[in-house]
Each structure stands twice: as C-alpha cells, then as structure tokens.
Amino acid sequence: MRQYPLEKVRDIGIIAHIDAGKTTVSERVLFYTGISHRIGEVHEGQAIMDWMKQEQERGITITSAATTCFWTQTRFLKQGENEEEKKKIKKDNEHRVNIIDTPGHIDFTVEVQRCLRVLDGAVVVFDGVAGVEPQSETVWHQADKFNVPRICFVNKLDRVGANFENAFLSIKERLNPNALEMQVPIGSEANFKGVVDLLTMKAFYFEGEHGEKIEEKDIPQELKEEAEKKRTILVEKIAENDEKLTEKYLEGKEISEDELRQSLRTSTINSKLIPVFCGTALKNKAIQFLLDAVLDYLPSPIDVVSLQPIKGIHPKTEEEIIRQPKDDEPLAALAFKVATDPYVGSLTYFRVYSGTLKKGSYVLNSTTGNQERIGRIVRMHANHREEVEEVYSGDLGAIVGLKNTSTGDTLCDPEHPIVLEKITFPEPVISVRIEPKTKADQEKLSLALHRLAEEDPTFRISGNPDTGDTVISGMGELHLDIIIDRTKREFNVEADIGRPQVAYKETITTESEAEGKYIKQSGGRGQYGHVWLKVKPLEKAQGFAFINKIKGGIIPQEFIPAVEKGVKEALTKGVIAGYPLTDIEVTLYDGSFHDVDSSEIAFKIAGAMAFQEAAKRAKPVILEPIMKLQITTPLEFLGDVTGDLNSKRGRIESINDRLNIKVIDAIAPLAEMFGYATKLRSMTQGRGTFTMEFNHYESVPNNIAQAIAEGKK
C-alpha cells in the first residue's frame, strides 16, 4: 500500500559548485528529519552521503547518493493543544522527500545531469563568501535544460567575508533576475544567529547544540526598516505573477500569508520566481526552514505533469504516448544510474514515472528489446539498503542484479511498451594509456574497466590498433585518477598509466565534393560501388548529418544505408592526424550501380573513399578543447599568474575583487593546463586555487596543428 499520496512526495536534488557545502546541507537534513542521530562532518570523513573511500579522503562528492526522509513544516509542529493532537497534525502534514546529493566537481558533471533528468525540483547551494561560481552556472544551466524548478540556499554565512546581500545580487545578475529574497540574516560572520522571515515578518533564532531549538521573537529594531522594504518587494513580485493578487494589491487590500505562499508555489513551479534562503549548515542554522521551503515551493510529481507531461514513443510505431503519474497506469520507469556495489553486485537506480514496479515481476527494457526479471528492489540510504516489495509512481529506488540495463534505458510493462527520452552525455576531453603491472592482471584490468564504463557514460575505453595499447578517456585528470584508484581498491588491479592526451577532433572549413568508386574483379562475381558526395561544415557541436538526394533510383534504396555506414566509419579517422571528424554535413547526390556486382560492402567502401577525399579538399583543421577557468590568488601574485596564463595561450576575460583576493575568469586550451594545480601552488605560495571546466572546441593555431600532426604534441 502507498503510504504517502503523490502530492506529499518530493523528488529533489542538491546541486552546487564544489565546496559550497551541499553534502553538509544533506547531512543536516538527515539529522533534522531523524534519519541519522549523529551529524556526520565532511571534513572529518564521516558524512553519510559521502560513503566512498575516495570521497572521505578527498572531502568531495564523487558519486551522487540517494536517500529518503520525512518532514512536516515547522509551522504545523507548533499547532495542537496536547501531545495527541500534535502527533495527528504532524502525521497529517508529513511528506516523503527523496533526495539526491550530487557532486560539485566538473569532472563528475555526468552525475548531476543524469540526476536532474529524473528529479522534479532542486536546491541550489551557494557559498556565502563567493556567491555564484563557475560550476554554479554550469549546474544552473543544466537545470534550465531539464526545466527543473529550484530554490536557492546561500550557505556558510558564518564564514569571514560572508555577505548574503552580495551573494543574492550575484544570483540575480548572473543566473536569474527573478530571484526573490525570502529571509534577512540576523548578524553576520561569527555573529550570525538567526533569520527574519519576510513572509511571516518574524525573527527566528537557532539555539541548542544542533540549532534544533527555534526561538520566535520580534524583529530586532535595527533590521525593521530593511525587513519592511524587502517585504514590500516580496509581495509586489509575488502579486505580479498572479492576476487575483495583483487586483488585491492595487486595491490596497491585505494579502494573507497563505495566499502569498500558494501563489509563490505556483510561480516557483513555473520557474517564474526563484525563492532564496540563507543560513549555515555547518553551524546548524536555518536548515529546518530550507526543508519547509522544499515542501512549500518545490513540485510534487503531480505538479510536474501540468508543466511537462510524461512523454515517450512506441518502440515500433514511433507514435507519441503520454503517461499519467498514477499507480494504476502501465509501468514506465527510467534507469538513470548503474553502480557496482561491493556487497550485492550491480545496482540499477531508477525513477518510476507511472504504474508500479513489483518484486518478482517481468519488465521490458524497451530500449534494447530484452525482458528482465525484477529480483530484489531496494530503497537506498546512501550506501545502506532497505528491501521493499514494490515502488510506486513518483518514487526512486534501485534494482539488484539486472543484466542488460544501462543508464538511460526505459523499463516498462511488456504489454504497453514505451521508450522515454534518453539522457545525453558530454564527450570525454582527456585520455591516458593504461596497462596492468603484470601480464596476469590483463584480464582483471579489462573486466574492471568495463565494469566502471557500464557505471559511467562519460568514461570510455578504446584500443589503439597501431600500438595495441588500451586508452581510457574521461572528463578530466581527477576523473581518471578516481577511475584508476577504483580499479586498485575495488578490483585489486595495479596499473601503470601514460601521460595525459587531449581529445582533439577534426572538422572542415569549406564545402567540397568527391567521387568514390570501388571496383574489384577477381574471377566470379565482382564488387561495384560508385558514389558522389558533397561535404559542408556545420555549426559548432552539431555533430554529423547525412542527406540522401538520390533520385530516379540511380543507386538502389537498399545501398543508401551502406553508404552512410561507410561515411560514419570514415568519420572516426580524420585526414590530418587521425582524430575523429565532427560538425560535418554529408550529401549523397549521385553515383551508379551494377546489376550483378553491386553490394552493400562495395557501397560502404565507396562511401568511405569519397568522404575521405572530399574531407581532404575541404580545408580540414584540428579542433582542441578550450577550458573555462576561475583562478583566485592574493593580489601580490596577480602579475605572475596572469603572465603564466598568457604563456599558456590563455585569454583573460575579467579580473574581479573578492575581499582581499583577485578572481580571474579566463579560458585556455586543455593541452596547456596539465599539472596546473602544482604550478599555481608554487607561484602563489600555496594560496592560489582554481576551477576548470570544458567550454567549447576551437581551431588549433597552424604551428601547433603541425606539431600535433607530426606526433610531437
């Protein structure tokens, strides 16, 4: 039986820049909701949500962790005359909150992307000193892409230099002008002790060792004027988005708290307003109000359907199908993550969009066409598992031991097949050669790498046919470090690695055309394939497009796919230095065939030949990944840091002040940035820090392109 109606379920993620305090926020949420009875600290390696050894050692989140907790808004907890009444009010208003804590480091951006795909709302955490940082922008735009409603929490207000107003303005200016202040902090830095709630116009102080006692008082005299001004702005902004409230406001009538709350909920779900809250998770202040806000303003699975229906296509007819988030609808679930668990083996995380997933049932993987039996279903609490018999629509869970299901696959009722939209992932930008330390470990290493590749769609394994080397590719140096560390710890395989290689690509800059003719006579039946192709460059990040303009049957229809296949294979080996070709449109417009000798293989070879020749004539260039950097350094080292950046072909876009340090925003080629962390530390006496994320691909200068082609770079 379903314990919580769908309107009382929230599926949310906690997203942010690295070190903004996401995991600390998650730990406090678990503590206040009664899931944990001891607060785990990230800096002590004790956080429940950071359960991997590598996470505990580095103090960062590497893999997303899911958990479930229960909460009733604090305003309801105060109601009721006696204990019995209080218990009933708490139970009647209790919600189930499924939470995913995601990584902040750009190398693990896949974890954020696949989680946002299945979440209904997000809490975006910001550092009270730094405000909006580079990865804050990246995760914000990812949430925009998936239309995920969100609320903001400005954390770490107890730190030296923390300023809620500045952080709020950075959200407004850099992310969304419709950000809305919901609270005013009482005190600053070490003296931060509470918040003024602008909706209720009350001051709340957090007392007790864990901030669990909330003292409600009148607003301090020195904050009254500021709070009144900000409440006027709050009411105006909420009323602007609601016709009924606009009328009331213009007529000078009082708008009740409940009306404001309900209207703000609608505006938040429609992403018209973004409520912003504040506090300090480390010092246990204001997390309860953040939990209230999750229930008050973020959507339930029912609300989400009114925004964007659950759509899919029929795997055979390709007609559009719409599902409702109801338990009696046919099953439609999306596998959003595959993980290897040391105790139970393969774990497939999923979100049920419609219907019910039951233990022991058979489901269709409509992406692959295979049927799978559902053995054990577990509800995850970080790395702890709770066995359940069934999971209902709107819920998250994990299945143990699925054989043929990978990230992005749809699991559905075999009688009512549907394919939900897949998750697309960024391409890797860095590669290294890897080999086992002993010959005996060759097979173990191969198994370990393939297991890890099943978990992580941004991690790729390939072989170099010329040298016989195994090459692994990922999103950055840290990403590959963690992969190699995991092969050692989880699979007991020691490996040697080569120096990092950049994932260069090639493209063309002009249009051209070429003929491909493959004729082979060797007694008996011969081979004949003949095509004419045109190639032209596409916009950046468009990939590949194939257009068939054959008319009048000059090439029979059955040979067209073979030509496209030949072109696709030729795309994998570029014409300058052998790197994959991208952003190219290929048009097949002419050719000929032989009644007896023509075959698919002949047309495939002819297509590859024509494409290679056309690409050579279209002024090909090498593309390199360009990274976006944010570097912080004390003022006295600014000259050294900027000079070094210029020597690395970097381009400085802005230099700003943050307290007594300088913040440099720049872009630079990945090829020049290997080992930069060590270089920056030595230039700044260990006081400089930087973050780096992929930005775009750009043409390589001619002298460097020549060195790459000759294998010198």
TAJO-V920706 format. One line per field, one symbol per residue. burial: 1 if it has 24 or more other ideal C-beta (glycine too) atoms within 12 Angstrom, else 0. A space follows every 10 residues. Layout:
burial: ???
This chain:
burial: 0001010111 1111111111 1111111111 1110110011 1100001111 1101110111 1111111111 1111101000 0000000001 0011111111 1111111111 1111111111 1111111111 1111111111 1110010111 1111111110 0111011101 1101110111 1111111100 0111111111 1111110000 1001000010 0010011001 1011101110 1100100010 0000100011 1011111110 1111111111 1111111111 1111111111 1111100001 0100100000 1011111011 1111111111 1000011111 1111111100 1011111100 0111111111 1110100101 1111111111 0100111111 1110001111 1010111111 1111110000 0000100110 1111111111 1000000001 1111111111 1111111101 1010101001 1111111100 0111111100 0000001111 1111111000 0001010101 0000100011 0111111101 1001111011 1111111111 1111000111 1111111111 1111100101 1111111111 1111001101 1101100111 0100010100 1111111111 1111010001 0011000111 1111101111 0001100100 000
